[in-house]
Amino acid sequence: MEERLAACAQVVGPVSSTYRWQGEVETASEWYCHLKTTAARVPALISRVRELHPYQTPEIIAVAVAEGDARYLKWIEESVG
């Protein structure tokens, strides 16, 4: 939040994750973080998450917003601007 890379962060967890990593099935207790930002800030946000995350390949995906409340979307833009 201090770096203005996201307007809002929602953290849910811990969640139990099962996945294949380096040929093995792994299970881990993880946290799900939903970060709200603009398309322009996504590259910087991805870079920062990679710097901070302990995983070699953390799950980082960007999902485009097709529709939304105009006032809320404006707030996101202003918050990360």
MOHU-V5935 format. One record per pair of residues at least 24 apart in sequence whose C-alpha atoms are under 10 Angstrom apart, sorted by the first residue. I is the first residue (numbers start at 1). J is the second residue. If there is no record, write none. Layout:
i=I j=J
i=I j=J
//
This chain:
i=1 j=35
i=1 j=79
i=1 j=80
i=2 j=80
i=3 j=44
i=3 j=45
i=3 j=48
i=3 j=80
i=4 j=37
i=4 j=41
i=4 j=45
i=4 j=76
i=4 j=78
i=4 j=79
i=4 j=80
i=4 j=81
i=5 j=35
i=5 j=36
i=5 j=37
i=5 j=38
i=5 j=40
i=5 j=41
i=5 j=42
i=5 j=43
i=5 j=44
i=5 j=45
i=5 j=46
i=5 j=48
i=5 j=79
i=5 j=80
i=5 j=81
i=6 j=34
i=6 j=35
i=6 j=36
i=6 j=37
i=6 j=38
i=6 j=41
i=6 j=42
i=6 j=44
i=6 j=45
i=6 j=76
i=6 j=77
i=6 j=79
i=6 j=80
i=6 j=81
i=7 j=35
i=7 j=36
i=7 j=37
i=7 j=38
i=7 j=73
i=7 j=75
i=7 j=76
i=7 j=77
i=7 j=78
i=7 j=79
i=7 j=80
i=7 j=81
i=8 j=34
i=8 j=35
i=8 j=36
i=8 j=37
i=8 j=76
i=8 j=79
i=8 j=80
i=9 j=33
i=9 j=34
i=9 j=35
i=9 j=36
i=9 j=37
i=10 j=34
i=10 j=35
i=10 j=36
i=11 j=35
i=21 j=57
i=32 j=59
i=33 j=59
i=33 j=60
i=34 j=60
i=34 j=61
i=34 j=62
i=35 j=62
i=36 j=62
i=36 j=63
i=36 j=73
i=36 j=76
i=36 j=77
i=36 j=79
i=36 j=80
i=37 j=62
i=37 j=73
i=37 j=76
i=37 j=77
i=37 j=79
i=37 j=80
i=37 j=81
i=38 j=62
i=38 j=64
i=38 j=65
i=38 j=73
i=38 j=74
i=38 j=76
i=38 j=77
i=38 j=78
i=38 j=79
i=38 j=80
i=38 j=81
i=39 j=63
i=39 j=64
i=39 j=65
i=39 j=77
i=40 j=77
i=40 j=80
i=40 j=81
i=41 j=77
i=41 j=80
i=41 j=81
//
